[in-house]
Amino acid sequence: GVDLLPIVNGEVERRSKPLAFDFQGQAALIDNEYKIYSDDGGQNFTLYNIEKDVGENINLNNQEPQKLTEMVSFWNQWKTSQENSALGKDY
């Protein structure tokens, strides 16, 4: 688990680790001001800066390809870890 009290108390402004999601064909990874989102199960992602673009209207894939690659790689590693956990492979 993660202790959320420092966040609630305003002691921490940035997350030290990204948050990953995968549910019913939708996938996302949030890393502070950046978010990648996929509506096709993680096959294709779109990068957004959710601090500057709250409505997620500006696709940053072409402007920040290195950040996109980094975040997709992290999400893929997370997804593999989740699948391994479900199969009991990491215990």
C-alpha positions as CSV (number, residue, x, y, z in Angstrom):
1,G,0.0,0.0,0.0
2,V,0.8,3.7,-0.2
3,D,0.5,6.1,2.6
4,L,-1.7,8.9,1.2
5,L,-1.6,11.1,4.4
6,P,1.5,13.2,3.2
7,I,-0.4,14.0,0.0
8,V,-3.6,14.8,1.9
9,N,-1.7,17.0,4.3
10,G,0.0,18.9,1.4
11,E,3.5,17.6,2.4
12,V,4.1,16.1,-1.0
13,E,3.5,17.9,-4.3
14,R,4.7,15.3,-6.8
15,R,4.3,11.5,-6.9
16,S,7.5,9.5,-6.8
17,K,6.0,6.7,-8.9
18,P,3.5,6.8,-11.8
19,L,0.0,5.5,-11.5
20,A,-1.0,2.9,-14.0
21,F,-4.5,1.7,-15.0
22,D,-5.9,-1.1,-17.2
23,F,-9.7,-1.6,-17.3
24,Q,-12.1,-2.9,-19.9
25,G,-9.9,-2.0,-22.9
26,Q,-8.8,1.4,-21.5
27,A,-5.3,1.9,-20.3
28,A,-3.6,4.9,-18.8
29,L,-0.4,6.0,-16.9
30,I,-0.2,9.2,-15.0
31,D,3.2,10.6,-14.1
32,N,2.7,13.9,-12.4
33,E,1.8,16.4,-15.2
34,Y,1.9,13.8,-17.9
35,K,-0.7,11.2,-18.9
36,I,-0.8,8.6,-21.6
37,Y,-4.2,7.2,-22.5
38,S,-5.3,4.3,-24.8
39,D,-8.8,3.2,-25.7
40,D,-7.6,0.1,-27.5
41,G,-6.1,-1.9,-24.6
42,G,-2.7,-0.4,-24.7
43,Q,-1.9,-0.8,-28.4
44,N,-1.8,2.9,-29.1
45,F,-1.3,5.7,-26.6
46,T,-1.8,9.5,-26.7
47,L,0.4,11.7,-24.5
48,Y,-1.1,14.7,-22.7
49,N,0.1,17.4,-20.2
50,I,-2.8,17.3,-17.8
51,E,-1.6,20.4,-15.9
52,K,-1.6,22.6,-19.0
53,D,-4.4,20.8,-20.9
54,V,-7.0,19.7,-18.4
55,G,-9.4,18.7,-21.1
56,E,-6.9,16.4,-22.8
57,N,-7.3,18.1,-26.2
58,I,-3.6,18.5,-27.2
59,N,-1.9,15.3,-28.4
60,L,1.8,15.7,-27.5
61,N,3.0,12.5,-29.3
62,N,4.9,14.4,-31.9
63,Q,6.2,17.1,-29.7
64,E,7.5,14.8,-26.9
65,P,8.2,11.4,-28.5
66,Q,10.9,10.5,-25.9
67,K,8.4,11.1,-23.0
68,L,5.8,9.0,-24.8
69,T,8.2,6.1,-25.3
70,E,9.4,6.3,-21.7
71,M,5.8,6.2,-20.3
72,V,4.6,3.5,-22.7
73,S,7.6,1.4,-21.7
74,F,6.8,1.8,-18.0
75,W,3.1,0.9,-18.6
76,N,4.1,-2.2,-20.6
77,Q,6.4,-3.3,-17.7
78,W,3.6,-2.6,-15.2
79,K,1.1,-4.6,-17.3
80,T,3.5,-7.6,-17.6
81,S,3.9,-7.5,-13.8
82,Q,0.2,-7.5,-13.3
83,E,-0.3,-10.4,-15.6
84,N,2.5,-12.3,-13.8
85,S,0.9,-11.6,-10.5
86,A,-2.5,-12.9,-11.7
87,L,-0.8,-16.1,-12.7
88,G,1.2,-16.4,-9.5
89,K,4.5,-16.2,-11.3
90,D,6.0,-13.6,-9.0
91,Y,5.3,-15.4,-5.7
